[in-house]
């Protein structure tokens, strides 16, 4: 039985410009994004109309416990525009008492009073996209904000948190950026902790082919840390934040007690969620579906949905559990790992199939189990921290090879 979704992701694709590492579905607006009657304002209004149409088309479900506005740069939207989207979601689904409502914000797009306005409409968690503190690094990766803007933004957000106007907040950083070494990264971590953010999302730089960094990397012009240095940096991240009271509850997520993101934990638990917007992925009933990544394609899809309701993954009657390999993939990212036997039986496996297939999986994972990268305890598998989390991709590759070998 697939449990009904209680979370929603809303994609706001607009940015001033595309960062050099970014492969997300976005619409760069330039510096005149907020100018009255500008093409940027016209684009935003047209997109919001499509977004409202999609939300209204969706089948009803139980009240939402988490809502996440991501992007892109959601803080390019005005308070009333976010409020209108929340009102539409409220009409369609309703909100649980104490629902977590997160808004991603960019330091170059708001002032302190803008943040306070977001809180008045129900936003209770902010996720600040810092990525780095040093001006040279920020310029190197194509960010619009500078160090002083980021530090000021952290101060504003944390002030709201201390005044209990904000439930919690998070700061994003990227490790293993070009030119980074252990010393420079340690300074980044020290500055991050100094902001007093109760949650830190620390992402590894991912080199995507169709990006500025992807093209530079192909030419050999991207000075990123080698594998040995990257592992030292990840180890430093884990040790440093642990010594400051942070718990690593998922590969890229660290929080002080009581500040783990409920929305993040939903993703990695294998639960379903609604997704709305250009390029957004949803999996309300198990099967994943991604909307078109261009505004023209997204509009065409909305038109088709209104006329024919073609996308069957959005409806409970066509539901099926998330495939077991996907459940293992997302579950292994979490600190507590996965109980594979329970997941397999929920997916309809017999005891005999479990006995035979998991004996084979242990063979694929033998070297990781033997060397302590992967731990098996009372039927539960989880990555050791930090060793196993550092090489999670290698462990997952062996899992997929096992999956492909099954009849």
Secondary structure by P-SEA (a helix, b strand, c coil): ccccccbbbbbbccccccccccccccccccccccccccaaaaaaaaaaaaaaaaaaaccccccccbbbbcccccccccaaaaaaaaaaaaaabbbccbbbbbbbbbcccccaaaaaaaaaacccbbbbccccccaaaaaaacccccaaaaaaaaaaaaaaaaacccccbbbbbbcccccccaaaaaaaaaaaaaacccbbbbbcbbbbcccaaaaaaaacccccccaaaaaaaaaaaaaaaaaacccccccccccccccccaaaaaaaacbbbbbbccccccccccbbbbccccaaaaaaaaaaaacccccccccccccccccaaaaaaaaaacccccaaaaaaaaacccaaaaaaaaaaaaaaaaaaaaaccccccccbbbbcccccccaaaaaaaaaaaaaaacc
